[in-house]
Amino acid sequence: MNTKSRHIMEPAPLVEVRRGAITESRHRGHVAALDADGNPVARLGQPELVTYLRSSAKPFQAVPLLSSSAADHFGFTEKEIAIACASHNGEAIHTETVAGMLKKIGLDASALKCGVHEPFNIQVAEQLRAEGKRPTVLHNNCSGKHTGMLALALYLGAPTETYDQIDNPVQQLILRSVSEFSGVPAEEIALGVDGCGAPVFGVSVNAMALMYARLVARPPGFSDAASLKAAERITRAMMTHPEIVGGRAERLDTKVMLAGRGAIVSKVGAEGVYTAGVLPSERWPRGLGIAIKIEDGEDRRSRPTVVIETLRQLRILDVKAIEELAPYSRFIVRNHRGDEVGEVRAAFELERAAKDE
């Protein structure tokens, strides 16, 4: 790393919330960027920190669905592969896609164990309330992921009633996938239960970045051809259908992938987690994986600000793309009269590897 930069062995200040002349609040966290060979490109804070991937695990939870041939067996389309990796808005394009997958595997929504919450899309949620309707399990942002797990269970002949339990063959294959891409032995991966009831995996922020670099670029010594092919298909599906991964309304993943125009795959996770894979290019011949963790878990004003500033500093996106993402780069603080009284802005400089200076 650049010896001129002081290595911060604690969460780094990333975002300032300014009101007038005073910084009223700060959000801190950790940032890591690695290539597919594991070479560090940039960092900040303490990316050795172990935390949960949350929904950033979804592309890797979908790998066994494809590498086992289950997805092809059931005739899943590219859009259906994308929704297996999604944290979707609960819009009609999402619920209808999940319903179509369930029909293909011969099950209905009652088989899903992800629970029910209101759609992320505010308009859809308001429309349901106005019509006196309640959200269904299909509106859960993880319904596509769970449908993919059910499909894999059926293909393997594993119990569908326990597809969400860590000792089920479905979850053991997923654990192996997370281990394979992160380079962390399966027995060293921290396990918990996600908001949707499925297992959630704890690895370092560095390992998260490595996973996404390996998702988009062939890692050295990676001999599992089926997993590599699955990663290629998943990356293509997510970038081809960004509105399925997030939504047609305001969603960071969708906006980043649209602005990136085939250069980047983007995936948020709960509690302030963000991950991205930058496809190999002249600047990044071995691809690039980016992982961010906001320490306090705030993901509405701080996470987008850190994401866009990180992409800007690493020169991932061109000027036009950065302009398109400008609404996410800072947020105006207004009082109840609507007056502009401050701003939420990025306030950090990445520590860069010397060769990238």
N, C-alpha and C positions, 0 to 999 in steps of 0.2 A: 504494500500500500504506500501511498505518498507519505514519506517521512515528515513532510512539512505539516501534515494534519495531525492533530492530537487524537489518538484513539480513545473514544468515549466508551468506557466499560459500564454504561448505564443507559437507560432510555434517553434518546436525544430529543431536544426540543425541535418540533417539526412545524407546528402551526401556531400563529399568534392570533388572538382575538382582540382587536384594538377597538377601544371606545374613546374618541377624542385623542388626547396625547398619551393615554395610558394603555399598556398591554394588560387587559383585564383577566384573560385566561390563556393557558397554553395547553396544547396537546403534544404529548411525547410518544416516541415509539422507536421502531427498528426498521431498517431497510437493508436488503441484500440484493445484489445482482451478480450472477455467475454465468459462465458459458457452459456448454454441454460437457466440457472436459473438467469442469469443477474449478476453473480458474476464476478468481475473484475479479470483478470489474469495478464494483463500487459497494460501499457499505455505509451505515451510520447506526449509531446506538450499539446494541449488543445482539447481532443477528445469530449468535450461538444460543439465544434463548429458545427453549422448547415451549411450543404452544400448539393449540389445536388448529388443524387445517380448516375445520368446519366445511363450508360448501366449496372451498377451493379444492377439496378432494374429489369432487364429482367427475371430472374427466378420467381420473384414475380408477374410480369406482365403476366406470363404464368400460374400462379396458377389457376385463374378462368377458363381458357381454359380447364383444366383438372377437376377441382372440379365441374364444371357445367355439365360434361359429353360430352361437345362439341367435345373434341379430340377423344373420342371413337365413337361418332356419325359419324364422318367423316373418321374414320379408320386411324387416324394418327399413324405412326410407332414411335418407340423410337427415331430413327434418326430425324424424323420430330419434335418431341417434343424438342430434343436438339437444333435444329436450331431456334426454337421459342425463345430460351434463348441465342442465339449466337450474337456475334459481328464478323461476319465471314469475311474471306479474299476475297470473291468473286470468288473463284475457281469454277471449273465445278461441284465438289461435292456439293457445296453450291447452285449455281444457279439452278442446276437440282433438288435438293431436294425441294427448294422453288417452282419451277414450278410444281412439282408433287403435292404439297399441294394445290396450286391454282386449279389444275385440279380436285382434289377431292371435292373442295367446289364449283366448277362450275363457277369460275371467272378467269380472266386473269390478266396480270401484270398491265393493265391500272387502275385496282381498287386500287392499292397500292399508298399510299400518303406519302411515306418516302423520295421521291426525288431521285436524281441520283448523284453518285460520282464515281470516279475511284476506281477500286478494290484495297483493301489494299495490295494484293499480287502484288509485283512489276513486276514479270514476266508476270502475266496475263494482267496487265495494258499495258506493253510494247508490248505484242502480239496483243492486240486490236488495238493499234496505228499502228503497223506494217501492219496490215490487213486493215487499213483504217476504222475501226469500232469504234463506240462510246459505252461507257458503258451504260447499261440499269438499270432500277430500281431494277432488280434482283441482280445486283452487289452491291447494297447498303448493308452495313453490318447489317442493321436492317430489311431487307426484310422478314426474317423469323418471327421476332416479329410482324411485321405488318400483315403478312398473318394469324398468329394466332389470332390477334385482329379481322380481317375480319371474320374468321371462327366463333369466339364467337358471333359477331354481327348477323350473319346469324342464328346461333342456337337459339339466344334469340329473334329473330325477330326485332332487333334494326336496325336503319338506317345505312346502310353500307357507305353512302356518308359522314357521320360525325363520323365514328368510332374512329377518332383521337381527338375528342373534349371532354373536361372534363365533359360536361353534358350528354354525351352519356352513356347509361347503361353499355357499355363495360368498359369505363374509370371509372365509379363509382364503379364497381366491383373490378377493379384493385386498386383504391384508398383504398378500404376496405381491400384488401389483404396486401398492404403496411402497413396500420395501424395495422392490426392484427399481423403481424410478428414483427413490430418494437415496438409495445406497445405505439405508439404515436397516440392520438386521430386524426381522419381524419381532423377535422377542424383546427388542429394545424400544419398540414403538409404544408410546403411551396410548392407552385405550380409554375412551369414555363413551358417553351416550349423547348423540346429537339432538338438536331440537325436534327432529323428525323421528326419533326413536332408533335410528340405525347407529352402528358403531361410528365413532369419530376418532381420528388418529392424530397423535401429538408428535411432532418432529420439530427440529430447529427451523428458524426462519431461513437460514442458509440452505437447509435441506429442501425447503419448499421451493426456493429459487432454482435449485438444481433439478427438481422434479419438472418444472416448467421448461427449463432449457432442454431437458431430455425428451420432453413431449414433442418439441418442434425440431430437434436436431438429433441425429443418430449418435448415441453416446458411445465412447470407446469401450470395447469388450462386451458390448450388449448383444448377446447371441440369440435372444428370444425373438425370432423373426415375426411370430404371430403378434406379440405385444407391440413391436415396432410398427407393423402394418395397422394395428388398431389405433395407435397413437396418431398416425398420419390421417386416418379416416376421421377420427374425433376432431383433430385440429381443423380439417377441411369443413366438416359439418358445422362446427361452431362459427367459423368465419363466414361461411356461406349463408348461415341463418342466424345472424346476431340478434334479430328480433325475437327469436325463439329462446335464446339463452337468457335474455332479460325481458324486453318487452318493447312495444311500439311507443309507449310513453317514456318518460325520463328514467333511464336506467344506465348506470355508468358503463357496465360491460358492453351493452349494445352500442353506445355512443363511441367508446374507444375503438371497437372493432370496425365500425363504419368509417371513422376518421382514419384508421390505419390502412384501409383499403388492401387487405390481404397481407399486411406486414406483422400483425400482432393478434394473439388470442388472449382474451381477457376474462378473468373470473374472480368475483368477489367471494368473501366468506364472512360469516357473522363475526361480531365482536371486533370489528376494525381490521379484518384480514383482507389482503388483496394480493393477487398473483397474476402474472402475465408471462407469456412466452413470445419472444421476438424471433421470427423466422430467420434462418440464415440469409445473409446479404453480404454485399461487398464490405460493409463496415463491421458486420458481425458474422463472419464465415462459419462460426460454430454455434450460431444462435445465441440467445440470451434469455435467462430466466430472471424474473424480478419478483421479490416477495416483500410485502410491507405488513407490519403489525402496529396498529395504533394502541398504545398501552392501555388507555381507558376504555377501549372498545367503541368509541364514538365513530359512526360510519356515515353521517349525513353531511357534515360540513368539513370535518378534518380529513377523512379518507380521500374524497375526490381531490381535494386541494393538494395533498401529498402525492397522489398518483400522477396528476398532470404535471406537477413540478418535477417529479422524478423522470418522467418521460421526456420533459423538456431538457433537463440537464444532461441526460444521456443521449440526446439528439436522436431519439427513436423515431419521432414523427416530423414531417416537414412543416413548414410555416403555415400552410393552409390547414393542416390537421390541427395544429395547436390553436389556430384561430377558431376552428369549429368547436374545440373543447374549452374555449375561454370561459363559458358560464360555469364550469366546474373548477376553474383555477383559483377563484376567490369568490367570496360571498359578502354582499353588503349587509351591514347591521343597521336595522331601522328601528325607530321607536314606534309607539302605537299610533302616532299621527302619520306615519309613513315617511318621516324625515330620515335622511341618511346620517347616521351618527357614528359609524365606524365600519370596520371590515374584518373579515376572516381571511388571512393570507398565509402563504407558505413562508417559512423563515428558517431555511436550512441550506447547507451546501454539502453535497455528498462527498465522502472521502473516496478518491478515485485511485485505482491501481496506477502505478507509475507509467506503465506502457500505454495507458489510455489517455494520458495528459495531452 
